[in-house]
Amino acid sequence: MTNTTTTTNAAKDVANDITNDVAETSGTLAEKASATYASAKDSVSDAAAKSRDAVSSAAKSTAETVKAHPGATAAIVAGAAAAIAGAAFGASKLMEKKREADATPKVPPSAT
């Protein structure tokens, strides 16, 4: 019976050691994950602030340029509108030709 008791106690000791190791490892992993999350959160916040500042600066610069050169701005807007309209017109013509081609019956050549 002594061998059984010794074996049982040894198994309990091993189980306790494993439990303690798992608890320590879990705590360490949780701490690392928390630190990584905090670092990532700070990085994203910094990037968002920099992006916000860049967009604000670009918007101010654009507004100043438009105010300084209203004629050139109008010409650019008109040119862009014409390009978009031309692209839309060309696309509609291509789609119309495709519809016509699809509607034309496909007749196999006669075997003569």
C-alpha positions as CSV (number, residue, x, y, z in Angstrom):
1,M,0.0,0.0,0.0
2,T,2.9,2.3,0.6
3,N,3.9,2.1,-3.1
4,T,0.3,3.1,-4.1
5,T,0.3,6.0,-1.6
6,T,3.7,7.2,-2.8
7,T,2.6,6.9,-6.5
8,T,-0.7,8.7,-5.7
9,N,1.2,11.5,-3.9
10,A,3.7,11.8,-6.7
11,A,0.9,12.0,-9.3
12,K,-0.8,14.7,-7.2
13,D,2.5,16.6,-7.0
14,V,2.9,16.4,-10.7
15,A,-0.7,17.6,-11.3
16,N,-0.2,20.5,-8.9
17,D,3.1,21.4,-10.7
18,I,1.4,21.3,-14.1
19,T,-1.6,23.4,-12.7
20,N,0.8,26.0,-11.4
21,D,2.8,26.1,-14.6
22,V,-0.4,26.5,-16.7
23,A,-1.6,29.3,-14.4
24,E,1.8,31.1,-14.7
25,T,1.9,30.7,-18.5
26,S,-1.7,31.9,-18.8
27,G,-1.0,35.0,-16.7
28,T,2.1,35.7,-18.8
29,L,0.3,35.3,-22.1
30,A,-2.6,37.5,-20.9
31,E,-0.1,40.2,-19.9
32,K,1.7,40.0,-23.3
33,A,-1.6,40.1,-25.1
34,S,-2.7,43.1,-23.1
35,A,0.5,44.9,-23.8
36,T,0.3,44.1,-27.5
37,Y,-3.3,45.4,-27.6
38,A,-2.3,48.6,-25.9
39,S,0.6,49.2,-28.3
40,A,-1.6,48.5,-31.3
41,K,-4.3,50.8,-30.0
42,D,-1.7,53.6,-29.6
43,S,-0.3,53.0,-33.1
44,V,-3.8,53.1,-34.6
45,S,-4.7,56.3,-32.7
46,D,-1.5,58.0,-33.8
47,A,-2.1,57.0,-37.4
48,A,-5.7,58.2,-37.3
49,A,-4.6,61.6,-35.9
50,K,-1.9,62.0,-38.6
51,S,-4.4,61.1,-41.3
52,R,-6.9,63.5,-39.9
53,D,-4.3,66.3,-39.9
54,A,-3.2,65.5,-43.4
55,V,-6.8,65.5,-44.8
56,S,-7.5,68.8,-43.0
57,S,-4.3,70.4,-44.4
58,A,-5.1,69.2,-47.9
59,A,-8.7,70.5,-47.7
60,K,-7.4,73.9,-46.5
61,S,-4.8,74.0,-49.3
62,T,-7.4,73.1,-51.9
63,A,-9.8,75.8,-50.6
64,E,-7.0,78.4,-50.7
65,T,-6.1,77.4,-54.3
66,V,-9.7,77.5,-55.5
67,K,-10.1,81.0,-54.0
68,A,-6.8,82.2,-55.5
69,H,-7.5,80.8,-59.0
70,P,-11.3,80.6,-59.6
71,G,-11.0,80.6,-63.4
72,A,-8.6,77.7,-63.5
73,T,-10.7,75.8,-61.1
74,A,-13.8,76.3,-63.3
75,A,-11.8,75.1,-66.3
76,I,-10.6,72.0,-64.5
77,V,-14.1,71.2,-63.2
78,A,-15.5,71.7,-66.7
79,G,-12.8,69.4,-68.2
80,A,-13.4,66.7,-65.7
81,A,-17.2,66.9,-66.3
82,A,-16.6,66.6,-70.0
83,A,-14.3,63.6,-69.6
84,I,-16.8,61.9,-67.3
85,A,-19.7,62.6,-69.7
86,G,-17.6,61.3,-72.7
87,A,-16.7,58.1,-70.8
88,A,-20.4,57.5,-69.9
89,F,-21.4,58.1,-73.5
90,G,-18.8,55.8,-74.9
91,A,-19.7,53.1,-72.3
92,S,-23.4,53.4,-73.3
93,K,-22.5,53.0,-77.0
94,L,-20.5,49.9,-76.2
95,M,-23.3,48.4,-74.2
96,E,-25.8,49.2,-77.0
97,K,-23.6,47.4,-79.5
98,K,-23.2,44.4,-77.2
99,R,-27.0,44.2,-76.8
100,E,-27.5,44.3,-80.5
101,A,-24.9,41.6,-81.1
102,D,-26.5,39.4,-78.4
103,A,-30.0,40.0,-80.0
104,T,-28.8,39.0,-83.5
105,P,-29.7,35.3,-84.0
106,K,-26.7,33.0,-84.5
107,V,-27.4,31.0,-87.7
108,P,-24.9,28.2,-88.4
109,P,-23.6,28.2,-92.0
110,S,-25.6,25.8,-94.2
111,A,-23.9,22.7,-95.2
112,T,-23.8,22.7,-99.0
